[in-house]
Amino acid sequence: MQILIIGYVWPEPNSSAAGSRMMQLIESLQSASFSVHFATPAQTTEHMVNLGEMGISTSQIELNQSSFDDYIISLNPDIVIFDRFMMEEQFAWRVEKHCPNALRLLNTEDLHSLRSARHKAVKSGQNFQLSDMHSDLGIREIAAILRSDLTLMISEYEYQLLQDKFNVPAYQLMHLPFMLEKVDQTKLDSLPSFEERAHFISIGNFRHEPNWDAVLQLKTEIWPKIRKQLPQAQLHVYGAYPPPKATQLHNEKQGFLIKGWAKDANQVMQNARVCLAPIRFGAGIKGKLVEAMQNGTSSITTSIGAEAMHGDFAWNGVISDDMDEFIQSAVSLYQDEPSWKANQNKAIQILNHFYHKNEWQQKFIERLIDSKANQTLNRQQNFMGLMVRHHSLKSTQYMSQWIEAKNKG
């Protein structure tokens, strides 16, 4: 089958969890011998993957331009994957018009409206309520999900939320977490030991609001109190695209070091004893915490940070929303070798139970094939999707056509 992925950005697996997720999807599609094409309106970037080396054809497409119509007609894909709902809004109506038989699949990464609503609750000092998602962003995002034949949800919590609270039918959704290689004792034994490691680590793309908020929490509230009890320890803060406001936080006297982009995230994670992730808002599942598990690094995070990541399995560190407990747990774990080693085994159990690549790849491909086979039937019973395509998508279409006409002068 011909698969077209319309990307929000070019994939950067070393910069973000979203980049890693995209590469996992591409690898899964190629494992099934599908022909994969990648197109995006985004500009090329410094850290993007060379997809051409993987045998993937790439195209630069434009927003609000009928040139995309010629492109999609020529390619005539069997399945189109929209990376995040903004791409579905922009291009789905053109795909439906010119390739009506193409299965339209939405890859959400996370529920943007959930992340945004939680952010607003934190800023206002209020407790998050599900009604906070009844926003313009929430309406747009849920409408895109309803319009799509199938939507991939990386978080099981969000997968259930869409069914239970927003009445999205199960046949339109698939829970698909990270797809990772199995970890065994041999891998664990090859990692640097407790004694060979030093310092704390925080990692995450600075352009992502939850990450930036976490860095500020570390700088102002958490790290000074940890450093007071562990005066020789340092906090190494990694992340792609650090803005001036981030680099200005660098302070060697305080042991607070802004390191910027990590060429090899696994290596810097392996050098640290403890990963700190004081995430106050967000959605999806957290790539940094998965990387900590893969590299034998204990992590201290919040209930939002660990959401939908470990089921009933014990966490490989500590989960706490209490600031004092968070700080004391970090200090204690940094010095507690037996607990630190025990956390590595907990991480293996979580990774192998919830994220086993071979198992999830097979489920993903089977679901794609099944959705394609039942496409006509599923669309006939999706009356809600038909309604939001008729109204929402038409407004998007006409706005796009107006912008195009305006640009032509």
C-alpha positions as semicolon CSV with decimal commas, in nm:
position;residue;x (nm);y (nm);z (nm)
1;M;0,000;0,000;0,000
2;Q;0,097;0,360;-0,061
3;I;0,111;0,558;0,264
4;L;0,135;0,937;0,276
5;I;0,232;1,100;0,606
6;I;0,158;1,473;0,627
7;G;0,392;1,589;0,900
8;Y;0,351;1,887;1,128
9;V;0,733;1,908;1,134
10;W;1,026;1,711;0,997
11;P;1,101;1,422;1,238
12;E;1,369;1,494;1,500
13;P;1,393;1,183;1,721
14;N;1,686;1,328;1,917
15;S;1,493;1,645;1,999
16;S;1,147;1,531;2,104
17;A;0,927;1,236;2,195
18;A;0,706;1,332;1,900
19;G;1,003;1,284;1,666
20;S;1,075;0,941;1,815
21;R;0,708;0,848;1,783
22;M;0,702;0,944;1,416
23;M;1,008;0,731;1,343
24;Q;0,846;0,436;1,521
25;L;0,538;0,471;1,300
26;I;0,752;0,491;0,986
27;E;0,954;0,185;1,090
28;S;0,631;-0,009;1,152
29;L;0,493;0,082;0,810
30;Q;0,816;-0,015;0,638
31;S;0,825;-0,346;0,827
32;A;0,497;-0,432;0,651
33;S;0,655;-0,346;0,313
34;F;0,433;-0,041;0,267
35;S;0,563;0,238;0,047
36;V;0,598;0,547;0,268
37;H;0,593;0,909;0,149
38;F;0,645;1,206;0,381
39;A;0,527;1,559;0,307
40;T;0,520;1,866;0,529
41;P;0,475;2,243;0,502
42;A;0,743;2,289;0,771
43;Q;1,086;2,429;0,704
44;T;1,386;2,196;0,717
45;T;1,573;2,191;1,049
46;E;1,920;2,134;1,184
47;H;1,842;1,807;1,363
48;M;1,595;1,645;1,120
49;V;1,636;1,283;1,008
50;N;1,745;1,215;0,651
51;L;1,435;1,022;0,541
52;G;1,574;0,977;0,190
53;E;1,841;0,744;0,328
54;M;1,558;0,523;0,453
55;G;1,402;0,498;0,108
56;I;1,124;0,746;0,188
57;S;1,030;1,002;-0,074
58;T;0,981;1,351;0,071
59;S;0,798;1,659;-0,050
60;Q;0,767;2,017;0,067
61;I;0,400;2,116;0,046
62;E;0,234;2,452;0,098
63;L;-0,054;2,559;0,316
64;N;-0,361;2,703;0,145
65;Q;-0,237;2,618;-0,203
66;S;-0,415;2,415;-0,471
67;S;-0,074;2,278;-0,573
68;F;-0,138;2,014;-0,306
69;D;-0,437;1,895;-0,510
70;D;-0,211;1,801;-0,801
71;Y;0,030;1,634;-0,560
72;I;-0,231;1,415;-0,391
73;I;-0,396;1,320;-0,722
74;S;-0,062;1,213;-0,864
75;L;0,037;1,012;-0,557
76;N;-0,311;0,861;-0,504
77;P;-0,229;0,706;-0,163
78;D;-0,423;0,424;-0,001
79;I;-0,380;0,574;0,347
80;V;-0,306;0,931;0,456
81;I;-0,170;0,991;0,808
82;F;-0,212;1,344;0,944
83;D;0,045;1,426;1,210
84;R;-0,152;1,627;1,467
85;F;-0,498;1,768;1,414
86;M;-0,376;2,095;1,260
87;M;-0,261;1,903;0,954
88;E;-0,597;1,728;0,934
89;E;-0,770;2,067;0,937
90;Q;-0,549;2,198;0,661
91;F;-0,537;1,906;0,422
92;A;-0,812;1,649;0,498
93;W;-1,075;1,823;0,288
94;R;-0,841;1,821;-0,011
95;V;-0,763;1,453;0,046
96;E;-1,134;1,371;0,076
97;K;-1,216;1,566;-0,239
98;H;-0,944;1,423;-0,463
99;C;-0,879;1,079;-0,303
100;P;-1,210;0,988;-0,138
101;N;-1,112;0,622;-0,105
102;A;-0,796;0,697;0,097
103;L;-0,819;0,596;0,463
104;R;-0,768;0,909;0,675
105;L;-0,572;0,845;0,991
106;L;-0,490;1,101;1,261
107;N;-0,178;1,072;1,478
108;T;-0,244;1,296;1,779
109;E;0,086;1,265;1,975
110;D;-0,120;1,386;2,271
111;L;-0,451;1,563;2,327
112;H;-0,347;1,924;2,273
113;S;-0,672;2,050;2,426
114;L;-0,611;1,848;2,744
115;R;-0,257;1,983;2,774
116;S;-0,378;2,339;2,712
117;A;-0,664;2,314;2,963
118;R;-0,431;2,175;3,230
119;H;-0,186;2,458;3,158
120;K;-0,456;2,721;3,204
121;A;-0,564;2,556;3,531
122;V;-0,207;2,571;3,666
123;K;-0,166;2,936;3,565
124;S;-0,494;3,033;3,731
125;G;-0,426;2,828;4,044
126;Q;-0,741;2,621;3,988
127;N;-0,797;2,246;3,985
128;F;-0,839;2,105;3,634
129;Q;-1,193;2,011;3,533
130;L;-1,289;1,815;3,221
131;S;-1,522;2,100;3,128
132;D;-1,205;2,308;3,079
133;M;-1,159;2,114;2,756
134;H;-1,483;2,265;2,618
135;S;-1,278;2,532;2,446
136;D;-1,226;2,637;2,085
137;L;-0,916;2,419;2,080
138;G;-1,104;2,124;2,227
139;I;-1,388;2,157;1,976
140;R;-1,144;2,174;1,685
141;E;-0,944;1,875;1,807
142;I;-1,240;1,647;1,885
143;A;-1,397;1,742;1,550
144;A;-1,078;1,635;1,370
145;I;-1,089;1,302;1,556
146;L;-1,454;1,248;1,463
147;R;-1,381;1,329;1,097
148;S;-1,095;1,078;1,078
149;D;-1,140;0,710;0,999
150;L;-0,894;0,615;1,273
151;T;-0,706;0,811;1,541
152;L;-0,394;0,689;1,720
153;M;-0,379;0,766;2,093
154;I;-0,044;0,726;2,264
155;S;-0,198;0,750;2,612
156;E;-0,446;0,491;2,733
157;Y;-0,593;0,753;2,968
158;E;-0,675;0,977;2,671
159;Y;-0,799;0,680;2,468
160;Q;-1,056;0,608;2,741
161;L;-1,131;0,976;2,795
162;L;-1,238;1,019;2,432
163;Q;-1,476;0,724;2,455
164;D;-1,618;0,790;2,803
165;K;-1,648;1,170;2,802
166;F;-1,662;1,269;2,436
167;N;-1,847;0,966;2,294
168;V;-1,594;0,888;2,024
169;P;-1,669;0,533;1,898
170;A;-1,406;0,267;1,973
171;Y;-1,380;0,172;1,604
172;Q;-1,240;0,520;1,537
173;L;-0,967;0,493;1,800
174;M;-0,655;0,286;1,864
175;H;-0,437;0,296;2,172
176;L;-0,080;0,277;2,040
177;P;0,197;0,364;2,290
178;F;0,569;0,388;2,218
179;M;0,701;0,079;2,038
180;L;1,036;-0,010;2,194
181;E;1,293;-0,287;2,180
182;K;1,274;-0,544;2,458
183;V;1,519;-0,487;2,745
184;D;1,691;-0,779;2,917
185;Q;1,940;-0,828;3,199
186;T;2,231;-0,818;2,953
187;K;2,138;-0,462;2,857
188;L;2,109;-0,370;3,224
189;D;2,452;-0,515;3,306
190;S;2,611;-0,312;3,026
191;L;2,496;0,022;3,167
192;P;2,715;0,242;3,390
193;S;2,686;0,148;3,756
194;F;2,566;0,362;4,045
195;E;2,926;0,450;4,136
196;E;3,013;0,541;3,776
197;R;2,735;0,796;3,756
198;A;2,698;1,142;3,902
199;H;2,455;1,433;3,907
200;F;2,091;1,487;3,813
201;I;1,944;1,534;3,466
202;S;1,645;1,711;3,318
203;I;1,577;1,677;2,947
204;G;1,313;1,803;2,705
205;N;1,259;2,034;2,408
206;F;1,251;2,393;2,537
207;R;0,982;2,483;2,282
208;H;0,738;2,252;2,462
209;E;0,560;2,452;2,734
210;P;0,543;2,174;2,997
211;N;0,921;2,129;2,967
212;W;0,994;2,499;3,005
213;D;0,764;2,518;3,306
214;A;0,948;2,222;3,461
215;V;1,286;2,394;3,409
216;L;1,156;2,705;3,586
217;Q;1,026;2,492;3,874
218;L;1,366;2,329;3,906
219;K;1,550;2,661;3,896
220;T;1,338;2,852;4,146
221;E;1,181;2,596;4,380
222;I;1,346;2,256;4,365
223;W;1,715;2,270;4,280
224;P;1,823;2,524;4,547
225;K;1,686;2,294;4,820
226;I;1,843;1,982;4,668
227;R;2,176;2,158;4,624
228;K;2,173;2,271;4,986
229;Q;2,169;1,906;5,096
230;L;2,395;1,779;4,815
231;P;2,646;2,064;4,759
232;Q;2,862;1,860;4,519
233;A;2,575;1,756;4,292
234;Q;2,489;1,928;3,966
235;L;2,176;1,946;3,757
236;H;2,239;1,907;3,384
237;V;1,952;2,051;3,180
238;Y;1,932;1,926;2,822
239;G;1,693;2,022;2,547
240;A;1,676;2,123;2,184
241;Y;1,647;2,486;2,081
242;P;1,725;2,660;2,413
243;P;1,611;3,025;2,389
244;P;1,807;3,308;2,554
245;K;1,570;3,300;2,853
246;A;1,687;2,941;2,913
247;T;2,060;2,990;2,862
248;Q;2,045;3,284;3,102
249;L;1,952;3,040;3,380
250;H;2,295;2,872;3,353
251;N;2,484;2,915;3,681
252;E;2,794;2,708;3,755
253;K;2,815;2,827;4,116
254;Q;2,469;2,686;4,178
255;G;2,547;2,369;3,982
256;F;2,257;2,451;3,747
257;L;2,396;2,385;3,400
258;I;2,203;2,450;3,078
259;K;2,359;2,200;2,836
260;G;2,134;2,251;2,533
261;W;2,077;1,987;2,268
262;A;2,202;1,636;2,344
263;K;2,342;1,464;2,035
264;D;2,299;1,131;2,214
265;A;2,020;1,146;2,471
266;N;2,087;0,789;2,582
267;Q;2,449;0,864;2,667
268;V;2,376;1,171;2,879
269;M;2,093;0,984;3,053
270;Q;2,328;0,695;3,133
271;N;2,578;0,933;3,292
272;A;2,319;1,062;3,541
273;R;2,190;0,895;3,856
274;V;1,847;1,055;3,876
275;C;1,615;1,220;3,622
276;L;1,401;1,505;3,756
277;A;1,070;1,575;3,578
278;P;0,846;1,807;3,785
279;I;0,575;1,821;3,519
280;R;0,276;2,025;3,637
281;F;0,068;1,998;3,320
282;G;0,078;1,806;2,996
283;A;-0,071;1,512;2,810
284;G;0,037;1,198;2,627
285;I;0,321;0,990;2,769
286;K;0,664;1,128;2,841
287;G;0,959;1,032;2,622
288;K;1,212;1,155;2,877
289;L;1,078;0,913;3,138
290;V;1,088;0,623;2,893
291;E;1,450;0,716;2,812
292;A;1,528;0,712;3,184
293;M;1,386;0,359;3,208
294;Q;1,581;0,242;2,903
295;N;1,906;0,373;3,045
296;G;1,871;0,250;3,402
297;T;1,819;0,598;3,547
298;S;1,574;0,643;3,833
299;S;1,322;0,922;3,792
300;I;1,130;1,152;4,022
301;T;0,814;1,289;3,861
302;T;0,454;1,392;3,922
303;S;0,123;1,214;3,870
304;I;0,084;1,403;3,539
305;G;0,437;1,301;3,439
306;A;0,372;0,931;3,501
307;E;0,012;0,931;3,372
308;A;-0,078;0,625;3,162
309;M;0,281;0,500;3,166
310;H;0,301;0,214;3,414
311;G;-0,043;0,073;3,498
312;D;-0,031;-0,108;3,833
313;F;0,344;-0,169;3,809
314;A;0,575;0,001;4,060
315;W;0,742;0,317;3,926
316;N;1,119;0,321;3,872
317;G;1,164;0,598;4,128
318;V;0,911;0,821;4,301
319;I;0,585;0,987;4,194
320;S;0,487;1,289;4,403
321;D;0,289;1,611;4,358
322;D;0,412;1,746;4,691
323;M;0,712;1,978;4,646
324;D;0,884;1,887;4,974
325;E;0,838;1,515;4,916
326;F;0,967;1,554;4,559
327;I;1,283;1,723;4,688
328;Q;1,347;1,478;4,971
329;S;1,288;1,180;4,741
330;A;1,548;1,316;4,498
331;V;1,805;1,367;4,775
332;S;1,738;1,024;4,926
333;L;1,740;0,828;4,601
334;Y;2,060;0,998;4,484
335;Q;2,240;0,840;4,781
336;D;2,053;0,508;4,808
337;E;2,226;0,250;4,588
338;P;2,004;-0,051;4,680
339;S;1,683;0,138;4,596
340;W;1,842;0,280;4,283
341;K;1,934;-0,070;4,159
342;A;1,588;-0,204;4,243
343;N;1,439;0,073;4,028
344;Q;1,626;-0,058;3,724
345;N;1,440;-0,388;3,750
346;K;1,110;-0,202;3,789
347;A;1,189;-0,013;3,468
348;I;1,251;-0,335;3,275
349;Q;0,915;-0,473;3,387
350;I;0,735;-0,156;3,274
351;L;0,911;-0,137;2,938
352;N;0,865;-0,501;2,843
353;H;0,503;-0,517;2,957
354;F;0,368;-0,195;2,809
355;Y;0,591;-0,098;2,515
356;H;0,709;-0,418;2,345
357;K;0,776;-0,320;1,983
358;N;0,701;-0,648;1,806
359;E;0,364;-0,683;1,976
360;W;0,248;-0,327;1,908
361;Q;0,381;-0,314;1,552
362;Q;0,175;-0,621;1,465
363;K;-0,136;-0,475;1,628
364;F;-0,087;-0,146;1,442
365;I;-0,052;-0,306;1,099
366;E;-0,344;-0,542;1,161
367;R;-0,562;-0,249;1,267
368;L;-0,463;-0,048;0,958
369;I;-0,554;-0,335;0,729
370;D;-0,881;-0,397;0,916
371;S;-0,977;-0,027;0,907
372;K;-0,904;-0,013;0,536
373;A;-1,112;-0,326;0,472
374;N;-1,406;-0,190;0,676
375;Q;-1,369;0,168;0,565
376;T;-1,705;0,194;0,385
377;L;-1,903;0,033;0,669
378;N;-1,735;0,244;0,936
379;R;-1,797;0,565;0,746
380;Q;-2,166;0,477;0,701
381;Q;-2,215;0,445;1,076
382;N;-2,010;0,758;1,159
383;F;-2,292;1,012;1,124
384;M;-2,130;1,249;1,373
385;G;-1,817;1,256;1,159
386;L;-2,031;1,325;0,853
387;M;-2,184;1,628;1,026
388;V;-1,854;1,782;1,136
389;R;-1,709;1,723;0,790
390;H;-2,004;1,901;0,636
391;H;-1,977;2,210;0,859
392;S;-1,630;2,239;1,013
393;L;-1,442;2,112;0,714
394;K;-1,633;2,333;0,473
395;S;-1,542;2,644;0,674
396;T;-1,178;2,531;0,675
397;Q;-1,199;2,469;0,300
398;Y;-1,348;2,808;0,219
399;M;-1,105;2,991;0,447
400;S;-0,815;2,815;0,279
401;Q;-0,946;2,900;-0,067
402;W;-0,999;3,264;0,038
403;I;-0,639;3,289;0,166
404;E;-0,510;3,138;-0,157
405;A;-0,710;3,383;-0,367
406;K;-0,600;3,674;-0,149
407;N;-0,233;3,576;-0,185
408;K;-0,265;3,576;-0,560
409;G;-0,365;3,941;-0,534
